[in-house]
Amino acid sequence: MDIQDFSGELSEEQLALLELMLAEEQLLTEDNAAQIQARPETARIPLAYAQARVWFLEQMYGSTGANNI
């Protein structure tokens, strides 16, 4: 988005506010991107309780299809 596109439609005060808002949005985006770390592919991800239940029933009764709804 280029601020010059709005220069004819907005007052100077509105343009200044728009620049400030865009700068803050850019800072927030950069901060969030820096904080998110990728999980190593070798790390084990725990199952949800529902997934663990399905696994357990599969181990006990085999692949019967009884859990398919």
N, C-alpha and C positions, 0 to 999 in steps of 0.2 A: 504494500500500500504506500503510495507516494503522497506526501502532504501537499505537494503542489497541485494535485488534482482538486483539492478543496479550497484553494486560495481565493477563488472568486466568489465562493458561496459563504464563507465563514468570516467573522470579524477577527481582528488580530488577537483578541482575548481568547476566542474560541480556538484559534489555531495554536496558541500557546498551550492551552489546556489539552488539546489533541496531541501535541508533541510530548507533553508530560505523560499522558496516559500511555502512549505508545512506548515511551522509554521505560516506564514501569513494567509494562507487559513484557518487554524484551528482557528486562532484568529478572523477572519472575521465571520466565521460560528458561533462561540460562542457569539460574540457581537450581531449579528442579532437575534439569538435565544433568547437572554435575552431581547431584545427590543419589541418583538412581544407579545402582551397581548391578551388573549382570551376574547371575548366579553361575558358578562354574558348572560345566556340563557333567562333571563327575559327581557332583553333589546329589545326594538322594533326597527326593521330595516326599514328605510324608503323605500318606493317603488320607482322604477325608473319611469320616466315620462311615458314611454310606458306602464308599468304595471298599473299605476294610470289611464291612459286613458282607458285601457281595463276594469278595475274595474268600472269606471264611466259609460261606455257604457253598461256594464252588468247590472248595477243598473237601468239605464233608460229603456232599451229595453228588458231586460231579456236574457235568454240563447238562442239566435236565431242561433248561429253558423255563423253569417254574417262576423265575424272577422277571421274566419278560411280561410287560404289561402293554 
